[in-house]
Amino acid sequence: MSAPLEPSTLDELAEAVRSAPRVIPVGSRTHPRLSQVDAVPIGTGRLRGLVEYEPSEYTFTALAGTPVREIKQALGDRGQYLPFDPMLGESGATLGGTVASGLSGPGRFRFGGVRDFILGVRFVDGAGRLLRMGGKVVKNAAGFDLPKFFVGSLGRWGVLAEVTFKVFPKPAASRTLRLDVEGMEGAVRWLREASVNRWELEAVDVVPGGDGVVMRVGGPDAALEPLVEDILGHWPGEVLSATDADVLWGDLAEFRWAHVGGGLLKVPLTLDGMVALDQGLKAAGDVRVHYSGGGNVAYVSMAAGMDRGAFEAVLKAQGLTGLALRGDGPLWWGQRAVTGIEPTLKAALDPESRFPGMED
Amino acid sequence: MPGARFQELAKLLPPDRWLTRPEQLTAYESDGLTAFRKRPVAVAVPESADEVIELVRACHREGIPFVARGSGTSLSGGSLPVEGGVVIALNRLNRILRLDPVLRLAVVEPGVVNAQVTQAASAHGLLYAPDPSSQSICTIGGNVAFNSGGAHCLKYGMTSNHVLGLRAVLATGECVRWGGASREFVGPDWCGLFTGNEGLFGIALEVTLQLLPKPECFHTVLAGYRTLEEAGDAVSAVVASGLLPGAMEIMDALALQAAAAAVHADYPPGCEAVLIVELEGPREAVQIDRIRLDAILAGSSPVEMRPARDAGERQAIWKGRKCAFSAVGRISPDFLVQDGVVPRRRLGEALRRIVEMSRESGLRCANVFHAGDGNLHPLILFNGREPGALERAEALAGRILRMCVEMGGSLTGEHGIGVEKREYLPDMFNTEEMDCLKRVRAAFDPLEISNPGKMFPVAGAPVLSRPGLHPLEAAGVLSRE
């Protein structure tokens, strides 16, 4: 792969796009498989910093290469946060990479994911034009919602220059609980209950290993004791210390539980499919799985050198699609349906195919 | 139907499901934006998704423009017919195909009414969050096309935040399925792009909606203030406190007067503004947060504070708020509803300027707005029988819209651009950005047959204007927001 171009202004970013026949935006490569294509990388690392942050508006705008960690710090200083728990912050993930990868953390259970908090983008399209779409206010219905279309776009529609997000006030306190469950069936029973209960949980995940359900509840401190008591009255378990809770959520956000040097897939699913997927994957080889978002997504880690065919067969049999974040295998696993509009729209945004396609 | 090119179309439905007589077409000439009217060639009344697909494919083959329509409650003229084109009325595609209380989702056809989803979900302790004021009549297909909002957007987002999956027929006749039952997805967010397309991409045939657990507990407070500024300051104080209310709404004196006349809503006397704040959540959290909220509001010099003591009082507070638009119809022969957004910290300034502009133009203006997200709904009152009044009202509306954009806000928070604001879109997007939006549109609809004349500026004659309440509005069935 060629040495990355490192623009430090938006003009230079536009120039970088025009400078090569094929380019791919990269942030800090925390999900390396997504940008592992034959193209000149455009690094966004020098496009860094908050552009606007007005806490009373519940919005901020930052350059795309800004590390998520810096944003979390700046928001935290003013008692605010991104409720979807952006992933890989400690590993250096950038805001632009968070949008392009479409990865949301455990907190997406309560108020939604990246797509539900993005308000606006500036991006350079395939013709090298710097364009602004969406808006900078929390509510806006003018024009097509291209900002959402950049969520999960993998840098294939253009390169993000700047993003605007909605944020929320951070709950005053939170508690993390680990519940005792028996096997995946037990975990799914609990997830079903947690999903419709009155508690308004922030996160409900099944940790890798399969027999631990963890959840987080937030709110005014004095309300949490009775809430936690009620939850533990329904299901036995324990409250983690603040330190243990930080380690737990940190490990999940950074994929510290995943195999070193192995493959890592994101697989959207529903509660209904969890038991079958889990059985299938475990029969197929050495895997570790983190089920997140109340059973709406599985992060599947495979040991290096595993037999791909067996995993592929499990996903196909269950009609699931996997996106590879790490590893040397294909980008897409299982079934990916491509509609006819996809290449047509790609050509509208990038007529000279300067950016790779979704299938490259 | 006249013309050879319509013959192929005509064959697709039995004759009794084509409306072509003038008296049948009248009801479809206009939508919630009553100042505009156009007569379509015919109205098709399909009963299944397959029929809709065949109609769209035939329109594509013959180059016939079409406009999909639900209940016609658009306030931006989104379902205004196209001359020489057909209207595809989706009201008979009104089945809830699936309601899954475990996965918390509903799969519905486009003609299902918004409130019916909420009702069906309610039996399982669930809620469909988007609640436009027209929720008792507007349809999900229209909500998806225009990314409808409501009073709870700050916390829960708009329609697009609740669409998990879509089956749609695009303007080219291609059928697509995007997303599904999972709240997560890989690859581009097609549902996000499609929602809010204003009917320019095609027609949604099946929509998978996320449902939320109903909040266990509410605390709704109505507070009256001597001035709008004081009410605005109270909103700022609530925001600064770190509380996250489900809704924060303000009504001004003229809107209060209208609501009082329409539904006998009772407001504290001598108030220029009323603020409604609602907290919701588990009872343990609401019990604590309400003490803080009440203290913040008590410190904001209200004339009077009225917390709802029970579900009935809460409903009464919301009834007054949600009827406000149509209520204004009782104090003025005609009115235009605006939908601009300004940064929340500039609300006070925006309202002062609206008062000044309204005085300059000699037209009264009532204000109802979603204060939590800076979404203004100025209602410009005028008498359409007075020569030049509609033009003055439109000019005032234009000044208000431009002010919103200048302040860093938006032309529309939830009503969409439609016909009404299409000439203003270039105020928000430069030439290259407009060109990008047009190329996106052309990818979905190269022939420009799907709801043409909406969103993008159109050269040529203005559409016919007709003042007055929509017949449904006059009957009190429909309300504008």
Contacts between the chains, C-beta under 8 A, distances in Angstrom:
chain1	res1	chain2	res2	distance
A	54	B	343	7.2
A	54	B	345	6.8
A	56	B	236	6.5
A	56	B	239	5.6
A	56	B	240	6.6
A	56	B	344	6.3
A	56	B	345	5.2
A	57	B	343	5.4
A	57	B	344	5.6
A	57	B	345	6.5
A	57	B	374	7.9
A	58	B	154	7.5
A	58	B	239	7.6
A	58	B	344	7.9
A	79	B	242	5.4
A	102	B	185	7.4
A	102	B	186	7.0
A	102	B	189	7.3
A	104	B	184	7.5
A	108	B	183	7.3
A	108	B	184	7.7
A	111	B	155	7.7
A	111	B	156	7.9
A	112	B	157	6.8
A	112	B	161	5.8
A	112	B	183	7.6
A	113	B	183	7.4
A	113	B	184	7.0
A	115	B	161	7.9
A	115	B	189	5.3
A	115	B	192	5.5
A	116	B	157	5.7
A	116	B	161	4.8
A	125	B	436	6.7
A	129	B	432	5.1
A	129	B	436	7.5
A	131	B	432	6.0
A	131	B	433	5.0
A	131	B	436	5.4
A	132	B	429	7.4
A	132	B	430	7.9
A	132	B	433	6.1
A	133	B	429	7.9
A	133	B	433	6.9
A	133	B	436	7.5
A	135	B	341	7.6
A	135	B	409	7.4
A	135	B	410	4.9
A	135	B	428	7.7
A	136	B	343	7.8
A	136	B	408	6.0
A	137	B	341	4.9
A	137	B	342	7.3
A	137	B	343	6.0
A	137	B	373	7.5
A	137	B	374	5.8
A	137	B	408	7.2
A	137	B	409	5.1
A	137	B	410	5.7
A	137	B	413	8.0
A	138	B	153	7.7
A	138	B	154	6.3
A	138	B	344	7.9
A	138	B	373	4.7
A	138	B	374	7.0
A	139	B	149	6.5
A	139	B	153	5.5
A	139	B	154	7.7
A	139	B	158	7.1
A	139	B	341	5.4
A	139	B	370	7.3
A	139	B	373	4.3
A	139	B	374	7.0
A	139	B	375	5.1
A	139	B	410	7.4
A	139	B	413	4.2
A	139	B	414	6.7
A	140	B	341	6.1
A	140	B	409	8.0
A	140	B	410	4.1
A	140	B	412	7.4
A	140	B	413	6.5
A	141	B	146	7.0
A	141	B	147	5.0
A	141	B	149	7.4
A	141	B	158	7.2
A	141	B	196	5.7
A	141	B	410	7.4
A	141	B	412	4.8
A	141	B	413	6.2
A	141	B	414	5.5
A	141	B	415	7.1
A	141	B	416	5.4
A	141	B	417	7.8
A	142	B	410	5.1
A	142	B	411	4.8
A	142	B	412	5.2
A	142	B	417	6.0
A	142	B	421	7.9
A	142	B	425	6.7
A	142	B	428	5.5
A	143	B	417	7.5
A	143	B	425	6.8
A	143	B	428	7.1
A	143	B	429	6.2
A	143	B	433	8.0
A	143	B	437	5.5
A	143	B	455	7.6
A	144	B	193	6.4
A	144	B	196	6.8
A	144	B	197	6.2
A	144	B	437	5.9
A	144	B	440	5.5
A	144	B	441	7.6
A	145	B	147	7.1
A	145	B	160	6.3
A	145	B	192	5.5
A	145	B	193	5.8
A	145	B	195	6.6
A	145	B	196	5.0
A	146	B	193	7.0
A	146	B	436	7.8
A	146	B	440	7.2
A	148	B	160	6.8
A	148	B	189	4.7
A	148	B	192	2.9
A	148	B	193	6.1
A	149	B	188	5.7
A	149	B	189	5.7
A	149	B	190	7.7
A	149	B	192	6.2
A	149	B	193	4.2
A	151	B	188	7.6
A	151	B	189	4.7
A	151	B	192	6.7
A	152	B	185	6.7
A	152	B	186	6.4
A	152	B	187	5.6
A	152	B	188	5.3
A	152	B	189	5.6
A	153	B	188	5.2
A	154	B	187	7.9
A	156	B	188	7.9
A	157	B	188	7.5
A	168	B	244	5.9
A	169	B	242	4.1
A	169	B	243	7.0
A	169	B	244	5.5
A	170	B	242	7.5
A	172	B	242	7.2
A	192	B	102	5.5
A	195	B	102	7.3
A	195	B	104	6.1
A	195	B	213	7.7
A	196	B	101	6.7
A	196	B	102	7.5
A	196	B	104	6.5
A	196	B	124	7.5
A	196	B	125	6.4
A	196	B	126	7.0
A	196	B	213	5.3
A	197	B	213	6.6
A	198	B	213	6.5
A	198	B	216	4.1
A	198	B	282	5.5
A	199	B	282	5.8
A	200	B	213	7.3
A	200	B	215	7.6
A	200	B	281	5.7
A	200	B	282	5.8
A	200	B	285	7.8
A	219	B	281	7.1
A	219	B	282	7.5
A	219	B	284	7.5
A	219	B	285	4.2
A	219	B	288	7.8
A	219	B	289	8.0
A	220	B	285	6.0
A	220	B	288	4.3
A	220	B	289	6.1
A	222	B	288	5.4
A	223	B	282	7.2
A	223	B	284	3.9
A	223	B	285	4.3
A	223	B	287	7.2
A	223	B	288	5.1
A	224	B	284	7.8
A	226	B	284	4.8
A	227	B	282	6.1
A	227	B	284	5.2
A	227	B	285	7.5
A	266	B	184	7.7
A	266	B	186	5.8
A	267	B	186	7.8
A	268	B	182	4.2
A	268	B	184	4.0
A	268	B	185	5.4
A	268	B	186	6.0
A	269	B	182	5.8
A	269	B	184	8.0
A	270	B	103	5.5
A	270	B	181	4.8
A	270	B	182	5.2
A	271	B	102	6.6
A	271	B	103	6.3
A	272	B	102	7.6
A	272	B	103	6.8
A	272	B	181	7.9
A	293	B	183	6.0
A	293	B	184	5.8
A	294	B	183	7.7
A	296	B	182	5.0
A	296	B	183	4.2
A	296	B	184	4.7
A	297	B	182	7.1
A	297	B	183	7.9
A	297	B	184	3.9
A	321	B	186	5.7
A	321	B	187	7.7
A	322	B	186	7.3
A	323	B	186	3.9
A	323	B	187	7.2
A	332	B	186	8.0
A	336	B	187	7.0
A	337	B	177	7.1
A	339	B	174	6.8
A	339	B	176	4.5
A	339	B	177	8.0
A	339	B	178	7.5
A	339	B	190	7.7
A	340	B	172	7.8
A	340	B	174	5.0
A	341	B	170	6.1
A	341	B	172	7.8
A	341	B	174	6.3
A	341	B	176	6.5
A	341	B	443	6.6
A	341	B	444	6.5
A	342	B	188	7.7
A	344	B	443	4.6
A	345	B	440	6.7
A	345	B	443	4.4
A	345	B	444	7.5
A	347	B	443	7.4
A	348	B	439	4.2
A	348	B	440	5.8
A	348	B	442	6.7
A	348	B	443	4.2
A	349	B	436	7.4
A	349	B	439	7.4
A	349	B	440	7.5
A	358	B	187	6.5
A	358	B	188	7.4
